[in-house]
Amino acid sequence: MRIVVLIVLILIQFAVMAQEPGKKLQETAKSMMMQGDFDNAIAMLETAAKQAPADISIQKDLAYACYLKRDFGKSIQIGRMLVERADADEQVFQILGLSYKATALYKEGTKLYKAALKKFPNSTIIYNELGELLAMDNAATEAIEQWEKGIQADPNYSSNYYNACIYYTKTENWIRVALYGELFVNLESFTERTTDVKKALLNAWQKLFLPTVITQQLKNNPSSFEKAVLQTMGKIVPTVAAGFQPETSTSIRSKWVLDWFKTHTGYPFGLFDQQQYFIREGLFEAYNQWLFAEPVNGDAYRVWKNTHPKESTAFELYQKTRLFNLPVGQNYFSK
């Protein structure tokens, strides 16, 4: 009986391979790409493409392998053909855009991404890519417009927040750094970018608790939501003589959260809901230590964890088991 089953399975495997020409070669080529063997991966994908000329996924992998090999000319040649196909998806445009960026073909890249947005008007990935390309072409004001559109299209795609946060740090829009930065680290919690944004986030909160800064921020024509956040924060600033510091972040931000929910019920916002949840569950200190202390003083953070094992363990469990998600419709940043 086992022999019969084995024979059937082998026949099924051969049947699948026969129905999907080039797939076996494609999978092998992907393994080679992961190992950095781009020459053999490209040769294998070229053979697979001949076996299955209509399979766009093989052509995409070929274009990407050429990009990784830094054969940008060949990648562009393949990519230009692929974007003309009716079945071209967002990834096709993204791969071609990578080679345009690598070769500083900014005008071609801008034209490409704008064509992609006509086909995929809600593509948060394309908005992010276009913003990055515009920034590389020294068009920062146009770039931030694309990142903001990307945030509106999908509030849970982290890269638009990252790029927007970096932009607003340079323009000293501290309230937007504070909000976008904290949203980013909740969406992308364990990368090098997370550490960079945490440092920017601490800097933004410290700036906001300096005298006159909130008054200055209110003069920058913030949205009504940001204005409400700033005004609520402004009531706390005079009570904090030493300014905002990692070790005092929990008490300061606890007061801010409580004040916010007392006076502003017209702006349901997932980030603030999460802060309120952490306070209720006794996790807010662990969260603030991770947010503000860990990136600037790792030793102090480790000491805190060792002296607060229960809270630290509970917060780490939360991070491992809960996925932060900002509901659609909670973007209040348009002026």
Secondary structure, DSSP 4 states (H G I P E B T S, - for coil): -HHHHHHHHHHHHHHHHHHSTTHHHHHHHHHHHHTT-HHHHHHHHHHHHHH-TT-HHHHHHHHHHHHHTT-HHHHHHHHHHHTTSTT--HHHHHHHHHHHHHTT-HHHHHHHHHHHHHHSTT-HHHHHHHHHHHHHTT-HHHHHHHHHHHHHH-TT-HHHHHHHHHHHHHTT-HHHHHHHHHHHHHHS-SSHHHHHHHHHHHHHHHHHTSTTHHHHHHTT---HHHHHHHHHHHHHGGG-TT---GGGHHHHHHHHHHHHHHH--S---HHHHHHHHHHHHT-HHHHHIIIIITTT-HHHHHHHHHH-HHHHHHHHHHHHH----PPTT------
